[in-house]
Amino acid sequence: MGSITLIVVGILVLLSLTTMPSLAQEAAPCWENIGPCLETAKAQNYTSAALQPCCPAISSAVIDETACFCLGKADILSQHAEDIFNNILSTCEITATIEAICPDTPSPSPSPSPSIPDAEMGN
């Protein structure tokens, strides 16, 4: 009987590890209200009525906390949910897309070291 209890406890521990987000996966502060609201709306197939309660938090994050809001972009794209999210933005009367709000910043290209003419080097 003790080994069965140990197995059950082990399974519960493993399940809790797979369902508990790690610290690295915690939502950015501006997403704390948006995420749960969108989960509720998802259960209702993202109907306009289901999304309306999310709109104030989304609008506020887009306007007041753009950098924080854009931290969610990678997750949206990794889930191939860009079209769905753009529809959510539209429902919230936000005319921009996630790409427009959070454009990819080009990585800086290494600039060549400036050459110093021989005359300036004292030669």
PEMOPE-V328719 format. One record per helix or strand of 3 or more residues. SS is the DSSP state (2 for helix, 1 for strand). FROM is the first residue (numbers start at 1). TO is the last residue. If there is no record, write none. Layout:
# PEMOPE-V328719
{{SS:FROM:TO} {SS:FROM:TO}}
This chain:
# PEMOPE-V328719
{{2:2:19} {2:23:25} {2:29:43} {2:48:64} {2:66:70} {2:73:78} {2:82:91} {2:98:101} {2:118:121}}
